[in-house]
Amino acid sequence: MTHFPNPEPGNRAARAKTESWVKVDVRPQEGMPTSARLREVSATGGMLVMAEPLSEGELVEMTIQTEWGRVHAMAEILSVRVRQVSGHLRAHFGFWLLKIPTMSDCCGRSKHSCIESR
């Protein structure tokens, strides 16, 4: 199922923090693919922790492995911050296009209720 996120930009989407780190493969339009860890996600975007820098405004392809299957997405990097203590980069992103496993793989619930239940 393909989804175009953020139908109501004035309302902030419910966010879920992952219980454990979820591996994400990130492919910038230019440059080498890299790996990241998903820390927070919503129906409209999320936050990655990564070692390799990305630029604000950069478009990337993402593959996120979930218990329901792989989620493929196109996203824009909205902001990048360096954590002073660890030196890791935190990249906030917004989904442009999101292709998720079929809804039946998510117990027949909507994408929003799947995210909210996590």
Secondary structure, 3 states (H helix, E strand, C coil): CEECCCCCCCCCCCEEEEEEEEEEEEEECCCCCEEEEEEEEECCEEEEEECCCCCCCCEEEEEEEECCEEEEEEEEEEEEEECCCCCCEEEEEEEEEEECCCHHHHCCCCHHHHHHHC
